[in-house]
Amino acid sequence: MPKFNNSFKSPEHIEETIVDENGAVIGTIRIKPSGILWKAKSQQKFKKVDLKTFLAWIDDPKTKAKLVTK
């Protein structure tokens, strides 16, 4: 098979801006293979939690996280 000069590059992270019901920015969430990052609107730096910690938190009954159908 020939070697190609060009290729697709997958993103290193997925980032979304979170807005409230009025469209005002609340903050930014960034998802990486290594963890979840959060930055409030007025902050310059992200706060990070590794995936192992996030999974333990989200599965804890105290969080009252609910299963979704979609």
C-alpha positions, 0 to 999 in steps of 0.5 A: 500500500502506498504511503500518503502525505496527508492524513486525518488527525483526531482532536486531542480533546472535545471542548464545549461552552456551557450557557444558561437559559439566557445564553450567558456563558457559564463556563467551558468543559473539556473532555480528554482521554486523561480526564475532565476539565472545567473552567468557569467563565471568569477563570483563566485556568482549568480545573481537572479531575482524572477519569478514575476519580470522575467515574467513582464520583458519577457512580456514587449514589450520593450524586443522584446521577440518573441513567438517560435513554438518549 
